[in-house]
Amino acid sequence: MAEIENGYTRVANELLESLASSDLTARQLKVMLAIVRKTYGFGKKVDRISDSQIAEVTCLSRQNVNKAKNELITMHYLILEGNKIGVNKTVSDWINQSRDTVSNLKTKNVSKLETDVVSRLETHKRNILKKKENITTSKDVVGKFPIENNPSPSVNKSQSKKSEAVPYQAMIDAYHEILPEMSRVGVLRDSRKSKMRTFWQRCNREYLKSHNEPFTIENWKGYLNYIANHCRWMTEDRPDGKGGYWRAKNIDYLITDKCYVFVKEDRANDRS
């Protein structure tokens, strides 16, 4: 029997009422309630909460947890503070996603937010279709990226030098967007820029040799998207078997040769 003597969660009535009147999907609502429990239930506004922790509470798969969580972030129900997550108490910022609106996107005007959410869902569907077509290895994502199906012109030495200019901020922005669970980059000092430059230049030389075209920001996004879909263990704190935890990875790990090679060779995939 549920008794408050066994523990309870203090939640503002306005927040509960707003949640009750929202038009969330069942998965989104489960994830929302789980995060309420994992934060307010422990007297915290935000906390480091892994997808596996939410999955345990909601009985959803980690993939579905991550998908719903990112949708809630986009809809401003959840907020991120560094590598911590919590409920957005400013309920007036919440943006409902009407099922009717989503089902009639072709005939109705929708907000930019709703469009973004639907785009994420369509991307997920395309990924599933790729799996059915046996396009499941990292080589399909981290390998060659054709530009509008047009053959790439040969790359001369002057183009090669220009292509090695490292888009540090674009790399960081893509990392924050695609892997919001990982630690945010708050400082970009020379040592970190040096590692990013080394990673970029090595990838660029590899692409010029293999595909006769430079490494681009789209290739970097493809690398991050593959990790987001197939290497979820990198985004979570995990027990180390000795009473402690392996910490979630960050951008510094992703730009190491070890991580890049493991991902390209499909040796970093989650265990099924």
NORBELWO-V510774 format. One record per backbone hydrogen bond with DSSP energy under -0.5 kcal/mol. CO is the residue of the C=O (numbers start at 1). NH is the residue of the N-H. E is the energy in kcal/mol with one decimal. If there is no record, write none. Layout:
[[CO/NH/E] [CO/NH/E]]
This chain:
[[1/3/-0.6] [3/6/-1.7] [4/7/-1.9] [9/11/-0.7] [12/16/-2.0] [13/17/-2.9] [14/18/-2.3] [15/19/-2.2] [16/20/-2.5] [17/21/-1.7] [19/22/-0.8] [25/29/-2.6] [26/30/-2.2] [27/31/-2.4] [28/32/-2.5] [29/33/-2.6] [30/34/-2.2] [31/35/-2.2] [32/36/-2.0] [33/37/-2.4] [34/38/-2.3] [35/39/-1.2] [36/40/-1.0] [36/41/-1.3] [39/42/-1.7] [39/44/-2.7] [40/10/-0.5] [40/43/-1.8] [45/87/-0.6] [47/49/-0.8] [47/85/-2.6] [50/54/-1.7] [51/55/-2.8] [52/56/-1.9] [53/57/-1.4] [54/58/-2.7] [55/59/-2.1] [55/60/-0.5] [61/65/-2.3] [62/66/-2.7] [63/67/-2.1] [64/68/-2.4] [65/69/-2.7] [66/70/-2.3] [67/71/-1.8] [68/72/-2.3] [69/73/-2.0] [70/74/-2.2] [71/75/-2.0] [72/77/-2.4] [72/78/-1.3] [73/76/-1.4] [75/95/-2.0] [77/88/-2.8] [79/86/-1.9] [81/84/-1.5] [84/81/-2.6] [85/47/-2.0] [86/79/-2.6] [87/89/-0.9] [89/91/-1.9] [90/93/-2.3] [91/94/-1.1] [94/96/-0.6] [96/98/-0.7] [98/102/-2.2] [99/103/-2.1] [100/104/-0.9] [101/104/-0.6] [102/105/-0.9] [104/107/-1.2] [104/108/-1.3] [111/115/-2.1] [112/116/-2.3] [113/117/-2.3] [114/118/-2.5] [115/119/-2.4] [116/120/-1.9] [117/121/-1.8] [118/122/-2.6] [119/123/-2.4] [120/124/-2.1] [121/125/-2.0] [122/126/-2.4] [123/127/-2.1] [124/128/-1.9] [125/129/-2.3] [126/130/-2.2] [127/131/-1.8] [128/132/-1.9] [129/133/-1.3] [130/135/-3.0] [131/134/-1.8] [134/136/-1.1] [137/140/-1.6] [138/141/-1.1] [138/142/-4.1] [138/143/-0.5] [139/143/-0.8] [144/146/-0.6] [146/148/-0.8] [147/150/-2.2] [150/147/-0.6] [154/156/-0.6] [156/160/-2.1] [157/161/-2.1] [158/162/-1.8] [159/163/-2.4] [160/164/-0.8] [161/164/-0.7] [162/165/-1.7] [165/167/-0.5] [166/168/-1.8] [167/171/-2.4] [168/172/-2.3] [169/173/-2.9] [170/174/-2.2] [171/175/-2.1] [172/176/-2.5] [173/177/-2.2] [174/178/-2.8] [175/179/-2.1] [179/182/-1.3] [184/186/-0.8] [189/193/-2.6] [190/194/-2.4] [191/195/-1.6] [192/196/-2.4] [193/197/-2.6] [194/198/-2.4] [195/199/-2.4] [196/200/-2.5] [197/201/-2.7] [198/202/-2.2] [199/203/-2.3] [200/204/-2.5] [201/205/-2.4] [202/206/-2.1] [203/207/-2.5] [204/208/-2.5] [205/209/-1.9] [206/210/-2.4] [207/211/-3.2] [207/212/-0.8] [207/213/-0.9] [208/212/-0.8] [216/220/-1.7] [217/221/-2.3] [218/222/-2.2] [219/223/-2.2] [220/224/-2.2] [221/225/-2.9] [222/226/-2.1] [223/227/-1.8] [224/228/-2.5] [225/229/-1.9] [226/230/-2.6] [227/231/-2.2] [230/270/-3.2] [231/234/-1.8] [232/235/-1.8] [233/236/-1.1] [234/249/-3.0] [238/246/-4.2] [244/240/-1.8] [245/247/-0.5] [246/238/-2.3] [249/183/-0.6] [250/253/-1.0] [250/254/-1.8] [251/255/-1.5] [253/256/-1.8] [256/260/-2.2] [257/261/-2.8] [258/262/-2.2] [259/263/-2.5] [260/264/-2.5] [261/265/-2.0] [262/267/-3.1] [262/268/-0.8] [263/266/-1.6]]
